[in-house]
C-alpha cells in the first residue's frame, strides 16, 4: 500500500535536507533528489513491521497513584 506524504527540502551548507511534514522524520543528501530518496527510505523503514530477535520479557510492576 502506498501513501503520499508532504515533504520539504532545503539546503544547509553542502547538503540538502528533506523533512516529512506529517511525521517527524528527516534525511539528507548531496542533491535534492538524493535527499528525497533517502527520506523515502527512512519512511519505509519507519513503517516496516518490527522483527524481534527474541521474545520480549514482559513484567508487571506496581505503581502508587493518587498519593498526596
PDB file of N, CA, C, O and CB in Angstrom:
ATOM      1  N   UNK A   1       0.847  -1.170   0.000  1.00  0.00           N
ATOM      2  CA  UNK A   1       0.000   0.000   0.000  1.00  0.00           C
ATOM      3  C   UNK A   1       0.898   1.240   0.000  1.00  0.00           C
ATOM      4  O   UNK A   1       1.847   1.328   0.778  1.00  0.00           O
ATOM      5  CB  UNK A   1      -0.967  -0.006   1.224  1.00  0.00           C
ATOM      6  N   UNK A   2       0.596   2.170  -0.857  1.00  0.00           N
ATOM      7  CA  UNK A   2       1.354   3.420  -0.913  1.00  0.00           C
ATOM      8  C   UNK A   2       0.503   4.544  -0.334  1.00  0.00           C
ATOM      9  O   UNK A   2      -0.719   4.562  -0.486  1.00  0.00           O
ATOM     10  CB  UNK A   2       1.786   3.751  -2.373  1.00  0.00           C
ATOM     11  N   UNK A   3       1.175   5.478   0.332  1.00  0.00           N
ATOM     12  CA  UNK A   3       0.507   6.644   0.919  1.00  0.00           C
ATOM     13  C   UNK A   3       1.360   7.866   0.644  1.00  0.00           C
ATOM     14  O   UNK A   3       2.576   7.808   0.822  1.00  0.00           O
ATOM     15  CB  UNK A   3       0.272   6.461   2.457  1.00  0.00           C
ATOM     16  N   UNK A   4       0.771   8.964   0.219  1.00  0.00           N
ATOM     17  CA  UNK A   4       1.559  10.172  -0.028  1.00  0.00           C
ATOM     18  C   UNK A   4       1.873  10.920   1.275  1.00  0.00           C
ATOM     19  O   UNK A   4       1.064  10.937   2.203  1.00  0.00           O
ATOM     20  CB  UNK A   4       0.812  11.097  -0.995  1.00  0.00           C
ATOM     21  N   UNK A   5       3.037  11.524   1.326  1.00  0.00           N
ATOM     22  CA  UNK A   5       3.448  12.364   2.446  1.00  0.00           C
ATOM     23  C   UNK A   5       3.997  13.670   1.893  1.00  0.00           C
ATOM     24  O   UNK A   5       4.647  13.675   0.847  1.00  0.00           O
ATOM     25  CB  UNK A   5       4.507  11.644   3.339  1.00  0.00           C
ATOM     26  N   UNK A   6       3.749  14.759   2.571  1.00  0.00           N
ATOM     27  CA  UNK A   6       4.304  16.052   2.182  1.00  0.00           C
ATOM     28  C   UNK A   6       5.712  16.171   2.755  1.00  0.00           C
ATOM     29  O   UNK A   6       5.976  15.763   3.885  1.00  0.00           O
ATOM     30  CB  UNK A   6       3.400  17.227   2.675  1.00  0.00           C
ATOM     31  N   UNK A   7       6.608  16.737   1.954  1.00  0.00           N
ATOM     32  CA  UNK A   7       7.992  16.891   2.398  1.00  0.00           C
ATOM     33  C   UNK A   7       8.532  18.246   1.953  1.00  0.00           C
ATOM     34  O   UNK A   7       8.124  18.791   0.928  1.00  0.00           O
ATOM     35  CB  UNK A   7       8.876  15.748   1.847  1.00  0.00           C
ATOM     36  N   UNK A   8       9.444  18.767   2.736  1.00  0.00           N
ATOM     37  CA  UNK A   8      10.151  19.984   2.364  1.00  0.00           C
ATOM     38  C   UNK A   8      11.617  19.638   2.157  1.00  0.00           C
ATOM     39  O   UNK A   8      12.130  18.686   2.746  1.00  0.00           O
ATOM     40  CB  UNK A   8       9.982  21.096   3.447  1.00  0.00           C
ATOM     41  N   UNK A   9      12.287  20.421   1.315  1.00  0.00           N
ATOM     42  CA  UNK A   9      13.719  20.236   1.071  1.00  0.00           C
ATOM     43  C   UNK A   9      14.369  21.605   1.111  1.00  0.00           C
ATOM     44  O   UNK A   9      13.872  22.555   0.505  1.00  0.00           O
ATOM     45  CB  UNK A   9      13.990  19.516  -0.302  1.00  0.00           C
ATOM     46  N   UNK A  10      15.474  21.706   1.821  1.00  0.00           N
ATOM     47  CA  UNK A  10      16.221  22.952   1.855  1.00  0.00           C
ATOM     48  C   UNK A  10      17.713  22.629   1.915  1.00  0.00           C
ATOM     49  O   UNK A  10      18.117  21.508   2.226  1.00  0.00           O
ATOM     50  CB  UNK A  10      15.789  23.831   3.068  1.00  0.00           C
ATOM     51  N   UNK A  11      18.499  23.626   1.612  1.00  0.00           N
ATOM     52  CA  UNK A  11      19.953  23.453   1.574  1.00  0.00           C
ATOM     53  C   UNK A  11      20.564  23.948   2.882  1.00  0.00           C
ATOM     54  O   UNK A  11      20.236  25.027   3.375  1.00  0.00           O
ATOM     55  CB  UNK A  11      20.569  24.208   0.365  1.00  0.00           C
ATOM     56  N   UNK A  12      21.463  23.128   3.429  1.00  0.00           N
ATOM     57  CA  UNK A  12      22.262  23.505   4.606  1.00  0.00           C
ATOM     58  C   UNK A  12      23.718  23.238   4.265  1.00  0.00           C
ATOM     59  O   UNK A  12      24.165  22.091   4.285  1.00  0.00           O
ATOM     60  CB  UNK A  12      21.821  22.706   5.902  1.00  0.00           C
ATOM     61  N   UNK A  13      24.449  24.280   3.955  1.00  0.00           N
ATOM     62  CA  UNK A  13      25.855  24.112   3.569  1.00  0.00           C
ATOM     63  C   UNK A  13      25.952  23.324   2.278  1.00  0.00           C
ATOM     64  O   UNK A  13      25.371  23.721   1.268  1.00  0.00           O
ATOM     65  CB  UNK A  13      26.654  23.407   4.686  1.00  0.00           C
ATOM     66  N   UNK A  14      26.677  22.210   2.291  1.00  0.00           N
ATOM     67  CA  UNK A  14      26.847  21.371   1.106  1.00  0.00           C
ATOM     68  C   UNK A  14      25.764  20.304   0.972  1.00  0.00           C
ATOM     69  O   UNK A  14      25.778  19.545   0.003  1.00  0.00           O
ATOM     70  CB  UNK A  14      28.201  20.712   1.141  1.00  0.00           C
ATOM     71  N   UNK A  15      24.834  20.227   1.911  1.00  0.00           N
ATOM     72  CA  UNK A  15      23.831  19.164   1.931  1.00  0.00           C
ATOM     73  C   UNK A  15      22.432  19.712   1.698  1.00  0.00           C
ATOM     74  O   UNK A  15      22.134  20.870   1.994  1.00  0.00           O
ATOM     75  CB  UNK A  15      23.880  18.417   3.256  1.00  0.00           C
ATOM     76  N   UNK A  16      21.583  18.844   1.159  1.00  0.00           N
ATOM     77  CA  UNK A  16      20.149  19.120   1.085  1.00  0.00           C
ATOM     78  C   UNK A  16      19.477  18.300   2.177  1.00  0.00           C
ATOM     79  O   UNK A  16      19.765  17.114   2.343  1.00  0.00           O
ATOM     80  CB  UNK A  16      19.558  18.780  -0.340  1.00  0.00           C
ATOM     81  N   UNK A  17      18.591  18.932   2.910  1.00  0.00           N
ATOM     82  CA  UNK A  17      17.869  18.266   3.993  1.00  0.00           C
ATOM     83  C   UNK A  17      16.420  18.129   3.563  1.00  0.00           C
ATOM     84  O   UNK A  17      15.818  19.085   3.075  1.00  0.00           O
ATOM     85  CB  UNK A  17      17.989  19.057   5.344  1.00  0.00           C
ATOM     86  N   UNK A  18      15.863  16.949   3.744  1.00  0.00           N
ATOM     87  CA  UNK A  18      14.452  16.717   3.448  1.00  0.00           C
ATOM     88  C   UNK A  18      13.752  16.295   4.736  1.00  0.00           C
ATOM     89  O   UNK A  18      14.298  15.533   5.534  1.00  0.00           O
ATOM     90  CB  UNK A  18      14.275  15.634   2.330  1.00  0.00           C
ATOM     91  N   UNK A  19      12.541  16.800   4.924  1.00  0.00           N
ATOM     92  CA  UNK A  19      11.799  16.503   6.148  1.00  0.00           C
ATOM     93  C   UNK A  19      10.352  16.220   5.802  1.00  0.00           C
ATOM     94  O   UNK A  19       9.729  16.949   5.031  1.00  0.00           O
ATOM     95  CB  UNK A  19      11.898  17.667   7.158  1.00  0.00           C
ATOM     96  N   UNK A  20       9.825  15.152   6.380  1.00  0.00           N
ATOM     97  CA  UNK A  20       8.418  14.814   6.226  1.00  0.00           C
ATOM     98  C   UNK A  20       7.615  15.732   7.144  1.00  0.00           C
ATOM     99  O   UNK A  20       7.969  15.900   8.311  1.00  0.00           O
ATOM    100  CB  UNK A  20       8.151  13.300   6.553  1.00  0.00           C
ATOM    101  N   UNK A  21       6.543  16.325   6.634  1.00  0.00           N
ATOM    102  CA  UNK A  21       5.760  17.266   7.430  1.00  0.00           C
ATOM    103  C   UNK A  21       4.751  16.586   8.343  1.00  0.00           C
ATOM    104  O   UNK A  21       4.360  17.164   9.357  1.00  0.00           O
ATOM    105  CB  UNK A  21       5.045  18.220   6.524  1.00  0.00           C
ATOM    106  N   UNK A  22       4.318  15.366   8.008  1.00  0.00           N
ATOM    107  CA  UNK A  22       3.331  14.676   8.850  1.00  0.00           C
ATOM    108  C   UNK A  22       3.963  13.858   9.967  1.00  0.00           C
ATOM    109  O   UNK A  22       3.359  13.668  11.023  1.00  0.00           O
ATOM    110  CB  UNK A  22       2.476  13.774   7.999  1.00  0.00           C
ATOM    111  N   UNK A  23       5.175  13.378   9.734  1.00  0.00           N
ATOM    112  CA  UNK A  23       5.871  12.523  10.702  1.00  0.00           C
ATOM    113  C   UNK A  23       7.247  13.130  10.924  1.00  0.00           C
ATOM    114  O   UNK A  23       7.884  13.587   9.975  1.00  0.00           O
ATOM    115  CB  UNK A  23       5.974  11.023  10.201  1.00  0.00           C
ATOM    116  N   UNK A  24       7.703  13.138  12.144  1.00  0.00           N
ATOM    117  CA  UNK A  24       8.985  13.771  12.471  1.00  0.00           C
ATOM    118  C   UNK A  24      10.153  12.899  12.021  1.00  0.00           C
ATOM    119  O   UNK A  24      10.837  12.281  12.836  1.00  0.00           O
ATOM    120  CB  UNK A  24       9.083  14.042  13.981  1.00  0.00           C
ATOM    121  N   UNK A  25      10.365  12.864  10.703  1.00  0.00           N
ATOM    122  CA  UNK A  25      11.470  12.111  10.121  1.00  0.00           C
ATOM    123  C   UNK A  25      12.149  13.006   9.092  1.00  0.00           C
ATOM    124  O   UNK A  25      11.483  13.688   8.314  1.00  0.00           O
ATOM    125  CB  UNK A  25      10.975  10.767   9.471  1.00  0.00           C
ATOM    126  N   UNK A  26      13.473  12.998   9.095  1.00  0.00           N
ATOM    127  CA  UNK A  26      14.229  13.816   8.147  1.00  0.00           C
ATOM    128  C   UNK A  26      15.401  13.004   7.629  1.00  0.00           C
ATOM    129  O   UNK A  26      15.796  12.004   8.229  1.00  0.00           O
ATOM    130  CB  UNK A  26      14.721  15.139   8.804  1.00  0.00           C
ATOM    131  N   UNK A  27      15.953  13.448   6.503  1.00  0.00           N
ATOM    132  CA  UNK A  27      17.132  12.819   5.928  1.00  0.00           C
ATOM    133  C   UNK A  27      17.914  13.881   5.163  1.00  0.00           C
ATOM    134  O   UNK A  27      17.539  15.054   5.152  1.00  0.00           O
ATOM    135  CB  UNK A  27      16.742  11.624   4.998  1.00  0.00           C
ATOM    136  N   UNK A  28      18.989  13.466   4.532  1.00  0.00           N
ATOM    137  CA  UNK A  28      19.800  14.423   3.788  1.00  0.00           C
ATOM    138  C   UNK A  28      20.446  13.742   2.593  1.00  0.00           C
ATOM    139  O   UNK A  28      20.447  12.515   2.487  1.00  0.00           O
ATOM    140  CB  UNK A  28      20.872  15.050   4.693  1.00  0.00           C
ATOM    141  N   UNK A  29      20.993  14.547   1.699  1.00  0.00           N
ATOM    142  CA  UNK A  29      21.686  14.031   0.533  1.00  0.00           C
ATOM    143  C   UNK A  29      22.472  15.136  -0.138  1.00  0.00           C
ATOM    144  O   UNK A  29      22.323  16.310   0.201  1.00  0.00           O
ATOM    145  CB  UNK A  29      20.703  13.402  -0.449  1.00  0.00           C
ATOM    146  N   UNK A  30      23.299  14.764  -1.081  1.00  0.00           N
ATOM    147  CA  UNK A  30      24.116  15.753  -1.790  1.00  0.00           C
ATOM    148  C   UNK A  30      23.318  16.504  -2.846  1.00  0.00           C
ATOM    149  O   UNK A  30      23.743  17.569  -3.295  1.00  0.00           O
ATOM    150  CB  UNK A  30      25.307  15.075  -2.440  1.00  0.00           C
ATOM    151  N   UNK A  31      22.162  15.965  -3.251  1.00  0.00           N
ATOM    152  CA  UNK A  31      21.253  16.630  -4.183  1.00  0.00           C
ATOM    153  C   UNK A  31      19.841  16.576  -3.599  1.00  0.00           C
ATOM    154  O   UNK A  31      19.576  15.816  -2.668  1.00  0.00           O
ATOM    155  CB  UNK A  31      21.303  15.960  -5.603  1.00  0.00           C
ATOM    156  N   UNK A  32      18.938  17.388  -4.151  1.00  0.00           N
ATOM    157  CA  UNK A  32      17.544  17.338  -3.695  1.00  0.00           C
ATOM    158  C   UNK A  32      16.962  15.946  -3.924  1.00  0.00           C
ATOM    159  O   UNK A  32      16.269  15.411  -3.059  1.00  0.00           O
ATOM    160  CB  UNK A  32      16.691  18.403  -4.426  1.00  0.00           C
ATOM    161  N   UNK A  33      17.242  15.361  -5.083  1.00  0.00           N
ATOM    162  CA  UNK A  33      16.713  14.048  -5.406  1.00  0.00           C
ATOM    163  C   UNK A  33      17.217  12.985  -4.435  1.00  0.00           C
ATOM    164  O   UNK A  33      16.459  12.114  -4.008  1.00  0.00           O
ATOM    165  CB  UNK A  33      17.084  13.672  -6.827  1.00  0.00           C
ATOM    166  N   UNK A  34      18.508  13.062  -4.087  1.00  0.00           N
ATOM    167  CA  UNK A  34      19.071  12.097  -3.145  1.00  0.00           C
ATOM    168  C   UNK A  34      18.466  12.289  -1.754  1.00  0.00           C
ATOM    169  O   UNK A  34      18.177  11.309  -1.066  1.00  0.00           O
ATOM    170  CB  UNK A  34      20.606  12.234  -3.084  1.00  0.00           C
ATOM    171  N   UNK A  35      18.275  13.529  -1.339  1.00  0.00           N
ATOM    172  CA  UNK A  35      17.671  13.793  -0.032  1.00  0.00           C
ATOM    173  C   UNK A  35      16.255  13.227   0.029  1.00  0.00           C
ATOM    174  O   UNK A  35      15.867  12.639   1.039  1.00  0.00           O
ATOM    175  CB  UNK A  35      17.652  15.307   0.261  1.00  0.00           C
ATOM    176  N   UNK A  36      15.479  13.398  -1.043  1.00  0.00           N
ATOM    177  CA  UNK A  36      14.117  12.862  -1.075  1.00  0.00           C
ATOM    178  C   UNK A  36      14.119  11.336  -1.144  1.00  0.00           C
ATOM    179  O   UNK A  36      13.275  10.689  -0.524  1.00  0.00           O
ATOM    180  CB  UNK A  36      13.350  13.437  -2.267  1.00  0.00           C
ATOM    181  N   UNK A  37      15.044  10.765  -1.879  1.00  0.00           N
ATOM    182  CA  UNK A  37      15.158   9.309  -1.951  1.00  0.00           C
ATOM    183  C   UNK A  37      15.515   8.734  -0.581  1.00  0.00           C
ATOM    184  O   UNK A  37      14.964   7.714  -0.168  1.00  0.00           O
ATOM    185  CB  UNK A  37      16.216   8.899  -2.998  1.00  0.00           C
ATOM    186  N   UNK A  38      16.436   9.388   0.117  1.00  0.00           N
ATOM    187  CA  UNK A  38      16.819   8.942   1.460  1.00  0.00           C
ATOM    188  C   UNK A  38      15.661   9.099   2.441  1.00  0.00           C
ATOM    189  O   UNK A  38      15.492   8.270   3.336  1.00  0.00           O
ATOM    190  CB  UNK A  38      18.041   9.728   1.959  1.00  0.00           C
ATOM    191  N   UNK A  39      14.864  10.153   2.283  1.00  0.00           N
ATOM    192  CA  UNK A  39      13.691  10.342   3.136  1.00  0.00           C
ATOM    193  C   UNK A  39      12.668   9.243   2.871  1.00  0.00           C
ATOM    194  O   UNK A  39      12.065   8.711   3.803  1.00  0.00           O
ATOM    195  CB  UNK A  39      13.061  11.734   2.898  1.00  0.00           C
ATOM    196  N   UNK A  40      12.477   8.908   1.613  1.00  0.00           N
ATOM    197  CA  UNK A  40      11.550   7.825   1.246  1.00  0.00           C
ATOM    198  C   UNK A  40      11.983   6.519   1.923  1.00  0.00           C
ATOM    199  O   UNK A  40      11.156   5.798   2.481  1.00  0.00           O
ATOM    200  CB  UNK A  40      11.494   7.643  -0.307  1.00  0.00           C
ATOM    201  N   UNK A  41      13.276   6.226   1.868  1.00  0.00           N
ATOM    202  CA  UNK A  41      13.791   5.010   2.507  1.00  0.00           C
ATOM    203  C   UNK A  41      13.587   5.051   4.024  1.00  0.00           C
ATOM    204  O   UNK A  41      13.207   4.047   4.627  1.00  0.00           O
ATOM    205  CB  UNK A  41      15.284   4.827   2.181  1.00  0.00           C
ATOM    206  N   UNK A  42      13.835   6.198   4.634  1.00  0.00           N
ATOM    207  CA  UNK A  42      13.653   6.332   6.082  1.00  0.00           C
ATOM    208  C   UNK A  42      12.187   6.123   6.472  1.00  0.00           C
ATOM    209  O   UNK A  42      11.899   5.490   7.488  1.00  0.00           O
ATOM    210  CB  UNK A  42      14.136   7.718   6.556  1.00  0.00           C
ATOM    211  N   UNK A  43      11.271   6.650   5.673  1.00  0.00           N
ATOM    212  CA  UNK A  43       9.842   6.459   5.954  1.00  0.00           C
ATOM    213  C   UNK A  43       9.446   4.998   5.799  1.00  0.00           C
ATOM    214  O   UNK A  43       8.680   4.476   6.609  1.00  0.00           O
ATOM    215  CB  UNK A  43       8.989   7.334   5.024  1.00  0.00           C
ATOM    216  N   UNK A  44       9.959   4.334   4.769  1.00  0.00           N
ATOM    217  CA  UNK A  44       9.648   2.917   4.581  1.00  0.00           C
ATOM    218  C   UNK A  44      10.151   2.094   5.755  1.00  0.00           C
ATOM    219  O   UNK A  44       9.462   1.182   6.213  1.00  0.00           O
ATOM    220  CB  UNK A  44      10.259   2.399   3.274  1.00  0.00           C
ATOM    221  N   UNK A  45      11.343   2.403   6.248  1.00  0.00           N
ATOM    222  CA  UNK A  45      11.875   1.696   7.413  1.00  0.00           C
ATOM    223  C   UNK A  45      11.049   1.986   8.663  1.00  0.00           C
ATOM    224  O   UNK A  45      10.863   1.106   9.503  1.00  0.00           O
ATOM    225  CB  UNK A  45      13.337   2.085   7.650  1.00  0.00           C
ATOM    226  N   UNK A  46      10.555   3.215   8.787  1.00  0.00           N
ATOM    227  CA  UNK A  46       9.735   3.596   9.935  1.00  0.00           C
ATOM    228  C   UNK A  46       8.463   2.753  10.008  1.00  0.00           C
ATOM    229  O   UNK A  46       8.036   2.356  11.092  1.00  0.00           O
ATOM    230  CB  UNK A  46       9.377   5.085   9.863  1.00  0.00           C
ATOM    231  N   UNK A  47       7.860   2.481   8.847  1.00  0.00           N
ATOM    232  CA  UNK A  47       6.605   1.741   8.808  1.00  0.00           C
ATOM    233  C   UNK A  47       6.784   0.236   8.666  1.00  0.00           C
ATOM    234  O   UNK A  47       5.798  -0.500   8.629  1.00  0.00           O
ATOM    235  CB  UNK A  47       5.767   2.242   7.684  1.00  0.00           C
ATOM    236  N   UNK A  48       8.017  -0.230   8.587  1.00  0.00           N
ATOM    237  CA  UNK A  48       8.276  -1.661   8.467  1.00  0.00           C
ATOM    238  C   UNK A  48       7.883  -2.374   9.757  1.00  0.00           C
ATOM    239  O   UNK A  48       8.073  -1.849  10.854  1.00  0.00           O
ATOM    240  CB  UNK A  48       9.763  -1.921   8.136  1.00  0.00           C
ATOM    241  N   UNK A  49       7.332  -3.576   9.610  1.00  0.00           N
ATOM    242  CA  UNK A  49       6.957  -4.368  10.784  1.00  0.00           C
ATOM    243  C   UNK A  49       8.188  -4.683  11.621  1.00  0.00           C
ATOM    244  O   UNK A  49       9.214  -5.088  11.073  1.00  0.00           O
ATOM    245  CB  UNK A  49       6.250  -5.673  10.360  1.00  0.00           C
ATOM    246  N   UNK A  50       8.110  -4.505  12.948  1.00  0.00           N
ATOM    247  CA  UNK A  50       9.263  -4.840  13.787  1.00  0.00           C
ATOM    248  C   UNK A  50       9.498  -6.346  13.794  1.00  0.00           C
ATOM    249  O   UNK A  50       8.549  -7.127  13.747  1.00  0.00           O
ATOM    250  CB  UNK A  50       9.057  -4.327  15.225  1.00  0.00           C
ATOM    251  N   UNK A  51      10.740  -6.742  13.853  1.00  0.00           N
ATOM    252  CA  UNK A  51      11.101  -8.149  13.899  1.00  0.00           C
ATOM    253  C   UNK A  51      11.984  -8.384  15.112  1.00  0.00           C
ATOM    254  O   UNK A  51      13.162  -8.027  15.121  1.00  0.00           O
ATOM    255  CB  UNK A  51      11.815  -8.590  12.596  1.00  0.00           C
ATOM    256  N   UNK A  52      11.400  -8.987  16.126  1.00  0.00           N
ATOM    257  CA  UNK A  52      12.149  -9.249  17.349  1.00  0.00           C
ATOM    258  C   UNK A  52      13.094 -10.428  17.131  1.00  0.00           C
ATOM    259  O   UNK A  52      12.733 -11.417  16.494  1.00  0.00           O
ATOM    260  CB  UNK A  52      11.190  -9.531  18.533  1.00  0.00           C
ATOM    261  N   UNK A  53      14.290 -10.312  17.660  1.00  0.00           N
ATOM    262  CA  UNK A  53      15.239 -11.415  17.560  1.00  0.00           C
ATOM    263  C   UNK A  53      14.965 -12.460  18.636  1.00  0.00           C
ATOM    264  O   UNK A  53      15.362 -13.617  18.499  1.00  0.00           O
ATOM    265  CB  UNK A  53      16.678 -10.897  17.677  1.00  0.00           C
ATOM    266  N   UNK A  54      14.292 -12.056  19.695  1.00  0.00           N
ATOM    267  CA  UNK A  54      13.877 -12.993  20.735  1.00  0.00           C
ATOM    268  C   UNK A  54      12.619 -12.432  21.384  1.00  0.00           C
ATOM    269  O   UNK A  54      12.397 -11.223  21.336  1.00  0.00           O
ATOM    270  CB  UNK A  54      15.015 -13.222  21.797  1.00  0.00           C
ATOM    271  N   UNK A  55      11.794 -13.276  21.987  1.00  0.00           N
ATOM    272  CA  UNK A  55      10.558 -12.780  22.604  1.00  0.00           C
ATOM    273  C   UNK A  55      10.865 -11.786  23.725  1.00  0.00           C
ATOM    274  O   UNK A  55      11.828 -11.970  24.469  1.00  0.00           O
ATOM    275  CB  UNK A  55       9.722 -13.954  23.152  1.00  0.00           C
ATOM    276  N   UNK A  56      10.055 -10.740  23.848  1.00  0.00           N
ATOM    277  CA  UNK A  56      10.291  -9.766  24.919  1.00  0.00           C
ATOM    278  C   UNK A  56       9.990 -10.370  26.285  1.00  0.00           C
ATOM    279  O   UNK A  56       9.129 -11.241  26.411  1.00  0.00           O
ATOM    280  CB  UNK A  56       9.436  -8.509  24.700  1.00  0.00           C
ATOM    281  N   UNK A  57      10.687  -9.913  27.282  1.00  0.00           N
ATOM    282  CA  UNK A  57      10.474 -10.345  28.659  1.00  0.00           C
ATOM    283  C   UNK A  57       9.489  -9.367  29.294  1.00  0.00           C
ATOM    284  O   UNK A  57       9.888  -8.295  29.748  1.00  0.00           O
ATOM    285  CB  UNK A  57      11.831 -10.407  29.467  1.00  0.00           C
ATOM    286  N   UNK A  58       8.213  -9.725  29.330  1.00  0.00           N
ATOM    287  CA  UNK A  58       7.167  -8.843  29.843  1.00  0.00           C
ATOM    288  C   UNK A  58       7.046  -9.044  31.343  1.00  0.00           C
ATOM    289  O   UNK A  58       6.953 -10.174  31.823  1.00  0.00           O
ATOM    290  CB  UNK A  58       5.806  -9.110  29.139  1.00  0.00           C
ATOM    291  N   UNK A  59       7.048  -7.945  32.076  1.00  0.00           N
ATOM    292  CA  UNK A  59       6.932  -7.991  33.541  1.00  0.00           C
ATOM    293  C   UNK A  59       5.807  -7.081  33.993  1.00  0.00           C
ATOM    294  O   UNK A  59       5.393  -6.187  33.255  1.00  0.00           O
ATOM    295  CB  UNK A  59       8.264  -7.579  34.220  1.00  0.00           C
ATOM    296  N   UNK A  60       5.320  -7.298  35.176  1.00  0.00           N
ATOM    297  CA  UNK A  60       4.300  -6.452  35.780  1.00  0.00           C
ATOM    298  C   UNK A  60       4.938  -5.649  36.906  1.00  0.00           C
ATOM    299  O   UNK A  60       5.688  -6.193  37.717  1.00  0.00           O
ATOM    300  CB  UNK A  60       3.102  -7.299  36.306  1.00  0.00           C
ATOM    301  N   UNK A  61       4.636  -4.347  36.954  1.00  0.00           N
ATOM    302  CA  UNK A  61       5.139  -3.524  38.055  1.00  0.00           C
ATOM    303  C   UNK A  61       3.950  -2.839  38.714  1.00  0.00           C
ATOM    304  O   UNK A  61       2.926  -2.614  38.068  1.00  0.00           O
ATOM    305  CB  UNK A  61       6.190  -2.470  37.552  1.00  0.00           C
ATOM    306  N   UNK A  62       4.077  -2.508  39.994  1.00  0.00           N
ATOM    307  CA  UNK A  62       3.053  -1.789  40.721  1.00  0.00           C
ATOM    308  C   UNK A  62       3.537  -0.387  40.983  1.00  0.00           C
ATOM    309  O   UNK A  62       4.696  -0.170  41.338  1.00  0.00           O
ATOM    310  CB  UNK A  62       2.693  -2.501  42.032  1.00  0.00           C
ATOM    311  N   UNK A  63       2.628   0.579  40.804  1.00  0.00           N
ATOM    312  CA  UNK A  63       2.964   1.984  40.965  1.00  0.00           C
ATOM    313  C   UNK A  63       1.893   2.624  41.837  1.00  0.00           C
ATOM    314  O   UNK A  63       0.702   2.412  41.609  1.00  0.00           O
ATOM    315  CB  UNK A  63       3.079   2.707  39.583  1.00  0.00           C
ATOM    316  N   UNK A  64       2.301   3.401  42.828  1.00  0.00           N
ATOM    317  CA  UNK A  64       1.386   4.148  43.679  1.00  0.00           C
ATOM    318  C   UNK A  64       0.852   5.325  42.901  1.00  0.00           C
ATOM    319  O   UNK A  64       1.635   6.147  42.424  1.00  0.00           O
ATOM    320  CB  UNK A  64       2.076   4.615  44.978  1.00  0.00           C
ATOM    321  N   UNK A  65      -0.458   5.436  42.757  1.00  0.00           N
ATOM    322  CA  UNK A  65      -1.060   6.551  42.031  1.00  0.00           C
ATOM    323  C   UNK A  65      -2.036   7.277  42.950  1.00  0.00           C
ATOM    324  O   UNK A  65      -2.679   6.664  43.802  1.00  0.00           O
ATOM    325  CB  UNK A  65      -1.779   6.057  40.742  1.00  0.00           C
ATOM    326  N   UNK A  66      -2.133   8.563  42.768  1.00  0.00           N
ATOM    327  CA  UNK A  66      -3.071   9.363  43.540  1.00  0.00           C
ATOM    328  C   UNK A  66      -2.648   9.615  44.973  1.00  0.00           C
ATOM    329  O   UNK A  66      -3.446  10.122  45.761  1.00  0.00           O
ATOM    330  CB  UNK A  66      -4.387   8.707  43.539  1.00  0.00           C
ATOM    331  N   UNK A  67      -1.436   9.283  45.334  1.00  0.00           N
ATOM    332  CA  UNK A  67      -0.966   9.522  46.698  1.00  0.00           C
ATOM    333  C   UNK A  67      -0.500  10.972  46.805  1.00  0.00           C
ATOM    334  O   UNK A  67       0.236  11.459  45.947  1.00  0.00           O
ATOM    335  CB  UNK A  67       0.187   8.532  47.083  1.00  0.00           C
ATOM    336  N   UNK A  68      -0.926  11.645  47.846  1.00  0.00           N
ATOM    337  CA  UNK A  68      -0.543  13.049  48.031  1.00  0.00           C
ATOM    338  C   UNK A  68       0.487  13.184  49.119  1.00  0.00           C
ATOM    339  O   UNK A  68       0.930  14.294  49.416  1.00  0.00           O
ATOM    340  CB  UNK A  68      -1.758  13.906  48.360  1.00  0.00           C
TER     341      UNK A  68
END
